[in-house]
Amino acid sequence: MMKNEKLRNIAIIAHVDHGKTTLVDEMLKQSGVYRENQAVVERVMDSNDLERERGITILAKNTAIQYQDVKINVVDTPGHADFGGEVERILKMVNGVILLVDAAEGPMPQTRFVLSKALELGHRVIVVVNKIDRPDQRVYEVIDEVLELLLDLDATPEQLDSPMLFCSGRQGTASVQPDVAGSDLKPLFDTILEYIPAPDADVDAPFQMLVSSIDYNEFVGRIAIGRIERGAIKQNQEIAVCNYHDPDAAPKKAKATALYEFDGLGKVPVTESTAGNIIAMSGIGDVTIGDTICAPDAVEPIEFVKISAPTIEMTFSVNDSPFAGREGRFVTPRQLRERLIRETMKDVSLRVTETDSTDAFNVAGRGEMSLSILIETMRREGYELQVSPPRVLYQEIDGVKCEPIERLVVDVPSDCVGAVMEKIGSRKGDLVEMTPVGDRMKVEFLVPARGLFGYRNEFLTDTKGEGIMASVFDSYAPMKGEIQRRNTGSLVAFETGEAVTYGLFNAQERGVLFIGAGTPVYAGMVVGETPKAEDISVNVCKKKQLTNMRASGSDDALRLIPPRQMSLEQCLEFLADDELLECTPENLRLRKRILDHGDRMKALKGGQK
């Protein structure tokens, strides 16, 4: 078997915010991708608007750099646990990984998850301790923690002996010694060439490629991305598409109308490509992730990585509120269904199922974050929809009802540990270990996934905004009993109209408002939160009655407390079981499932939710 020595395929894996995208920026700069006078954007790989706003990577991206005369294909992967499906399939394309670990935080839950996936595939690992320029860095402790993690995950002797580098992604330096400052990334590039194996290049065998990612373009349709396992492909060549997990289906015939290889930040059209290369191919209409593209005379599908099952589900339905159809462009069930099906083709860890109603669809994903990103993306595209509160997906194992358990790691100031432990304890969490890190404490719990719904805001309050929390799916375990979802009630608008200062002034005595004066409201819409555990109906449209003695202008003296501005995540966390969230391109509105006050009271008395 020949190896293509002019080629290396690597993925960069890490926990969220450990500096993957920033390091790729510097690798691109130092390999000469940019012209000398070119204006360079920070975090250039985060090309999506949402990624730039939130400062996280959502979709895996491909790039390639030239070092000496070797082409290095680099895949930047998401670090957030909810996008684990992205990471799993991307690892199939590469021959080795760069594991990035923050020099202060050390290995976090997602570090553990992505590393275990890489080790399972037998990939070689280069450990990079990043952000060594942080004032609170603890490089030597982190080195020990990484070695412990490798031992814990049953790494092979070769994987345990992985090379370790010490980088500052922001300054673009790498060194082999923790206490010797580097001047550029040359040590990193050299280690990649030395340690990461070159891909197999059996050029003479029939063509075969596994589709690991999908890109979409309005002009050419779906673009399949993957690594050529063997053989070569030429432009306009006849190909066959098959799937390992669907052996009975007849292979689909197609033609590779355009081929691209990655170069720097863009795709470059090529007329042919050979084994070992990561390429993009257009011309296949309904290709999906996990398909195998091969030569028509040698149809041999490749097994696809089994993606972990989703753990959380929400119901997406057509907006049926009194304000439906005012703000969105896409409002029909058919448009909603098509959009969700289109998303499943890009995101393999997402699952869409029909419900009894033609207007509603169950959408299951890895976590609240991945579903909230989907909702936000759809809003920006002009969709109007309603979503239910998130709920966990249970599994029956040996006749016992089991629920998903998350491994939660919190990093908090020492004086806040008590408050956090109390809250997690009330949510049926079990303490696993506690480690002091300077004047802070790193605490690990195993918590039911439903116990974390709505906890993030409380956590930030309890830790005065200084705590860091991260969780990753651990396992399924028998049900842990009842967990109280929310101990506050909602302020519900009593009639439809426009909120006025007088009505809001009277309502704010009952709790915290979410809306200001001049906001259109409808009966059954949630306009605030009350500290009591039951809902209160308020009339926010109530105007002051005019008499001979009083002028309407005396409203000016009423002082309103500024309303609480809720983000999409906060709205989802706030939702009670009998509430829905109306999402339109312009607004987010919380509402009751049953809008009419009388009907709601009847349902409550009848013991129905």
N, C-alpha and C positions, 0 to 999 in steps of 0.2 A: 504493500500500500504506500503510494507516494504521499508526501506532505507538501502543502503549498507554503513554503518558507517565507514567501513575500506577504503573508497575511496573518493577522491575529484577530480573533473575535472575543471581546470581553464585555461584561456587564458591570455596572457600578451599582452595588446594593448597600443599603443602610437604613437606619431608622429615619423617621421624618426630621428634617431640619438639622441633619448632621453635615450638610455642606456638599452633597453630590453634584448639584447643578453648578454651583460656584467653581468646583474643581474642574468640571468639564469645560467651563468658560476658559479657565487658564490653560488647560491642555490644548484647546483650539488656538488660543493666542500664541502660545509658544511653539506650536508646530507650523506656524506661518500660514494659517487659513485666511487670516485677514490681511488686506493691504495695509501698508504703513499708516496711511492717513485715514483709514476707514473708521467711521463712527461705530462704536461697539456698545450694544445694549447689555446691561447686567442680566445675569441668568437667561442667556439667550435661548436656552433649550425650552424654557417655559413659554411657549408661544401662545397658549390659549389665554384669553382675557381673565378667566376665573383663576388660572394658575398664577398669573401675575398679581392679581388682587390679593389672593390668600397667601402667596409666598410658598405654595406647595406644588409638587409635581403630581399630576393626576394620570397622565398618559405616558407610557414609555416612548422614548424618542430615539431614533437612530442617527448617528453621525459617524464620520470617518476622518482620521487624521493620518498624515504621512510622517513617519519618523525614519530618518536615514532612507533606505529604499523599501521600507516595509509599510504596508497599509494596515492601520489598526482600526477595526470597526468597533465603535463604542456605543453601548446602549445605556441610556440614562433611565433608571427605573423609579417609580414612585416609592416613597418611604412610608406612606400612611397605611395602616393595617387594612383599611377598607378596600384598598386597591391591590390586595395581595394576588388576585387573579391575574393581573397584569404581569406581576413579577414572575409567577410560576411559569407562565408560558414563554416568557422572554428568555428564561434560562436555557430553554431547549436550543436556542439559536447560537449559544456561545460555547467557548471551550474553557473559559476560566472567568473568575470574578475578582473585582476589587472590593474588599469589604471595608467600608468607611466607618470609623468609630470616633465619636466626639471625645476630645482629650479631657473634658470636664465631666460629661454625663456618663461616659462609659457605655457598655452594651445595654440596650433597652429592649423591650419586648419584641419589637419588629426586627431588631438586629438578629435576635434569636430565630425568628420565623424565617427570614430570608436566607440566613446562613444554613439552617437545617435543610432547606430546599436545595441549596447549591451543593451541600455535602452529599445529599441523597443521589444527586446526579453524577457524583464523583468528580466534580470540578475542582481544579486547583484554585487556591485562594491566595491573594496578596492582601495582607492586612495593612491598612493605612490609618494611622492615628492622626486625625485631622484637628484643626484649630489649636495647634500647640502654642499659638501666640495669645491664647486666652489667659487673663491674669489668674483665673481660678483653675488652671489646668493641673491635672494630677497624672502625668504620663505613666509613671512607673506602676501605680495601682491599676490603671486601665490596661496595661500590658498583661498583668496577672489575671485580670477579669476576663480578657479575651481568651487567654489560654485555658482558663477554667471552663469557659463556655464551649470551646472546641472539645475539651475532654468530655464535658457533659453531653455533647451531641454525638459522641462516639466517632470522632474524626479518625481517619486512618493515620498511621505514623507519618506518612508523607504530608498529609494535610496539617498535622500538628507542627510540622517543621516549616510552616509557611513563612516566607520572608515578611519582615515588618518594616514599614517606612513611616517617617514622621513628617507630616505636611502642614503647611498653612495654605488652604485653598485660596484665601483672600489675597495673600502676598505672592502666591504662585511659586512656593518653594517646597522642596522635598529633601530629606536627608536620611541616611541609614542609621545615624546615632541620635538618640533623643535629645542630647544636650549640645549637639553641634548644629548650628543653623545652616540650612541649605541656601543656595543662591538661585536655583531654578528647578524645573521638574525633570531634569535629565535623569536623576536616579530612578524616578518612577518609570519613565519610558524604557530605560535599560532593563529594569526588572521585568517589565511586561514582555519584552523580546526574549529574555533569558528563560523566564519561568513558565509563561503561558504557552501550552503546546500549539503548534501550527495545526490548522484543520486538515483532515484527510482529503486528499484530492485524487480520487479515482476517476480520472477524466474519461476513461474508455468505457466505463459501465453505462447502462441506460440512465437517462435523466430521472432524478427524484428530488422532491423538495417538500418540506412540511410547512404549511402556512401558520405562522406564529402570531401574526398581527395583520390588521386590516386598516388601510387608509382609504379615505373617500374623496373623490374629486367630482365636481358637478359635470365636467366635460367628458371624462373617461369612465366615470362610475367607480366601481370598487377596485382597489389596488391591493393585491396580495403581497405580503412581505414575509420573507423566511430565508433560511440558509439552504443553499444547494447541498444536499447530502452526497450526491455522486453525479457523475456525468457532466454534460454541458448543455446549454440551451441557446438557441439562436432566435433572433427576432422572426416573427411570423411562423414559427415552428408549430406543428400540430401537437397538442397535448391532451392528456386525459386527467380528469379530476375524480378522485375516489376518497372514501373515508373509512378508516379502520373500524370505527364503532358502528358502521352501517354496512356490513359485508354483503347484504343481499342486493343493495342498490346497484344498478348498472352504472359503470363509469361514464361521466359526462365528457363529451368531446368539446374541445375549445381550441383557441389559437392564441399564442402569446403575441399580442399585437405590439406591445411596447415593453422594453426592459430598461430598468434603471439600476445603477449602483450608487451607493452613498459616497459623497465627497464633501468634506467640510459640512456645511449646514444644508446643502441642497442635494437633490437627486440629479444624477447625470445620465442622459440616455446612452445606452450601449447597444451594439448589434448582437453581441454574444457575451456569455459569462460562464465560468467553470466552477467545479466543485469547491466548497469552502467559502465562497463569497456569500454575503448577505445582499439579496436583491429585492427589488420591487417589480411586480409584473401586472400589467393591465390587460384587459381583453376577456376576462372570465366574469360573466354577469353575476351569478349568485354564489360566488366562492365564500366560504366562511372559515373562521379560525378552526384549526384542527384538521382541515382537508389536506390530502396529499396530492400534489401535482406531479405527474410522471409521464414518461414516454408511452405512447399508445400501445406499443408492442411489449411493454413490461410493466403491467399494472400491479404495483406492490404498495399498498397503503402502509404508512408508518403509524405506530401507536402514539396517541396524543396524551399528554400529561393530564391526569385526572384532576380537575379543578375542584377545590374544596367546596362543599355545598353551602349555599347562602344560609344565614342564620336569622335574618330579620326581614319582615314583610310589611308592606303598606298597600292600602287600596288606593289606586289612582282612578278617579271617576270624572265624568263630565260635570262641569260647573252648572249647578241648578239653583243658584241663589237668585234673589230678586234683581241683582246687578249683573246677571250673566250676559255675556255677549257684548258688553259695552267697551271693553278695552283690548280684548284679544283678537287675533286674526284666525286662529285655528281653534274651533270650539266644538266640533262634532265628534261623536264616538269613533267614526272611521278614521279621522285625522289623528286622534289620540292613539288609537290602536297601531296605525302604521308607524307613528313616531317611536312607540315603545319597542315594536318588533325591530325597527332599524337600529335601536340602541343595543339590543341583544346580539346583533351581528358584530358589533364592535367590542362589546364588553361580555366576555364569556362567563363571568361570575354572576351575571344578572339573569333572573328567570321571570318570564311574564306568563301568567295563566289567566284564562277566562273565568268569569264568575257567573252566577245565576242571571245577573243583569247584563244587558248588552252595553250599558253605559259605564261599567266599572271593570277594572282589571287589577289582579293582584300582582304586585311587583316585588320580587324578593332579591335582596342583595347582601353584601357582606356586613354592612353596618350603616348607621344613621348618616354618616358622612357621605358615603357613596350615593345614597338615595337623595340626600339634600343637594348634592352637586348636579344630579340628573334633573331635579325639579328646577333649580336655578337656571340650568342650561335651556330647559324647555320654555321657561318664562321669557328668557331673552330672545328666544326664537319667535315669540308671539303666541304661545299656547296659553289657553285658559284651562285650569283644572282644579279639582278638589282632592285633597289627600287626607287619609285617616291617620290616627296616631300610629306610630310604629309598634309592631308586636313581634314577639320572638316565634321562631318556628320550632315546635317540639318534635322529638323523635321517639318512637317506641323501640326500646332495646330490651330484648328478653322479657317482653310483657310489662316492662316498667316504663312509665312516661318520663322521659328525660328532657332536660333543657340545656341550651348552650351555656357554657361557663367561660368567662373571659379571664385572662391573666392580666391583672391591672398592676402597673408600677407607678407609684407617685413619688415625686421628689419635692419635699416640702420643708419650710423652716422648722426647726426643732420645736418651737413653741406652739405650732399648729397641729402637731401629730395627734394629740388627744381628740380634737374636734373631728379630724378626718376619720380616725379609727371608729369613733362613735357612729358617725353617719354610715360608713361602710358596713359596720356591724348590724345596724338597723335594716340594711338592704341585703342581709343574709351573706355577707362576704366573710371569707376565712383568711386570717393572717397567715402568710407563708414564711416571710422573713423580714427582718429589719436591719439596715446597715447604716451606721452614721457616716456621712460624707462631709467633713469640715463642720460647719455650724448648721448643716441641714441633715435631713434624714431621708433615706431611700427605703420605701416600704413596699412590699409585694403582697398582693391579695389574690385570691380566687373568688370572683364575684359572678352571680348569675347575670347574663346579658341584660335581662329586664330590670335588674337592680341599678344599672347605670343610666337608664332613661331619665333625663331631667336632672342628672347629678352635676353636670359640668359647671352650671352657674353657681350652685351651692358651694361647690369645691373652690371656685375662684373667690367667693365671699369668705369662706372659712380660712383660706390661706392668704387673705389680703392681696390677692392678685399675683402672689409670688410662686404659687405651686405649679408643677408640671405634671400632667397625668397622661399616660399612654396605655392602651390595652390592646390585646390581640387574642383571637379565639384560642382556647386551650383544649376543651373536650366537652363531651356531653355527660351530664350526671343527673341522677334522680332529682325530681322537683324539690325545691327547698322551702315550699310553703308560701303564704301570702306576703306580698310586699306592697306597702302602701305607695301608690303612685304619686299622689299629690295631696297635701294637707291644706290647700287653700281653695277657695271657690272662685267663680267667675262673676263679673258684673255684666249683666245681659241687657241689651237695649230693648225697651218695651215697645217702641213704635218706629215706623220708617220715617225718615226725614233728614234734616241736617242738624248736626250737633251745635248747640248754642251755648254761650258762656254761662247763662243762668242755670241751665240744666246740668252742665258739667260741674259747676261750682257745688251744687247740691250732691252730685254723684261722688265727687272726690272725697267727701267725708267718709264714704263707705269703703274706700280702698285706693288702689293705684290705677290711674287711667292710662290707656294705651293710645287714645286719640285726642286731638285738639279741636278747638272751635272751627266750624266750617266743614268738618268731615262728613260726607254723606254716610248715613247708617241705615240698617234695616232691622225690623223686629227679629230678635233671635241672634243678632250679631254680638260677639263678646267684645266689650269696650274697655274692660279692665279686670283687675284681680282684687279679690277681697280676702282679708286674713282669716275669715271664718271658713269652715269646711263646707258651707253650702252656697249655692248660687243665689244672687240677689238681682231682681229685675230693677232697672233704673230708667228713668225717662230723661235722656240727655237732650231731647229736642224741645223740652218744656221752656216756653218763654214766660217772662214776667207779665202778669196781667196789668193792663194799663187802667188807671183810675184818674179822677180829676186831680187827685193829690200828688200822683207820682208820674214822673216822665220816664219814658223807656230809656233815656240816656243814662240813667243812674246805674245801669249795668257796668259802666266803665270802672266803677270802684271795686268790682269783684276781682280778686286775685286768683288766677289759676296756677296750680303747680304744673310745671312742664311735664307733658306725658312721657311715659317710658317708650323709647323707640325699640322695637323688637326686630332682631334679624331673623332670617328664615330658620336657622338652627334653634334659636330661642323659642320661636313659635312652635316648632315641632316638639320641643321639650315640654312646653307648657300644656299641650293638648291633653284634655281628659278623654275618657273612653267615649263620652257622648258628644264629642266635639269634632269638627272638621276644620281643615285649613284651606281657605279659598286662595289660590295663587293665580294672579293675572300679571301681565307685563308691567302694570303700573303699581299694583297694590298687593299686600298680604292681609287677608281678613280672617280673623278667627270667628267661628260661628258654631251654634248648636246644630246637631243633626236634625232635631225637630225644631223648626223655627217658631211655631205658634206657642205662646206661653201656656194656654189652656191645655193643648194636646200634650205638652211636655209634662205638665203636672199630673195629667191622667196616667201617662206612661210610667211616671215615677211611683205613683200610688199603686199601679198594677205590678210593681216590682220589676218592670222591664227597664233596661238601660236605654 
